[in-house]
């Protein structure tokens, strides 16, 4: 898989790796010629949120051995998570985005459970586009046990770079209280789309810090990228 994909993870320099944070990502093989990329953000902070995050990671690893379809995987994980929360008599929810990058079919398959849409950064025009399928985003997981999630498909090409992230990346304000928007994030991503992946994240984070005039992000931030090195 290393000859086909190159993966990047980024935490801001101010992130405290000893803190219990409710965000997680996983990158793992799906068969011989595909990679699964999962990112999740659980409501709240502290021990309870960290425990739910660990449960979701375990559920994803379990279901990834059962199905390769992103929508079906999120549907299965959501049903199991909702049942765990019901038995525990607690209310929690998590937003998740799951992507499968398939080399043989040169396609990206993905499903979204209330999470910010990933960006596909590509050579050509447009340089960066949201992976939002038919425009429908499923509900956050853990709320509706019977919720189902749909799989969307986009083409994939050599040189594509997929950026997944949590909402802490854009939920910042400047000193006058003006909010940074997802559209502003999209604009910054386009501006730096031509940079090598190893420099891209640093420039994006620096631009957001310049907007807020703060070195520390208000919320936990998790960003992961996958570069497609070849397709069949």
Secondary structure, 3 states (H helix, E strand, C coil): CCCCEEEEEECCCCCCCCCCCCEEEEEEECCCCEEEEEEEEECCCCHHHHHHHHHHHHHHHHHHCCCCCHHHHHHHHHHHHHHHHHHHCCCCCEEEEEEEEECCCCEEEEEEEECCCCEEECCCCCCEEECCCCCCCECCECCCCCCCCCCEEEECCCCCEEEEECHHHCCCECCCCCECCHHHHHHHHHHCCCCCHHHHHHHHHHHHHHHHCCCCCCCCCCEEEEEECCCC
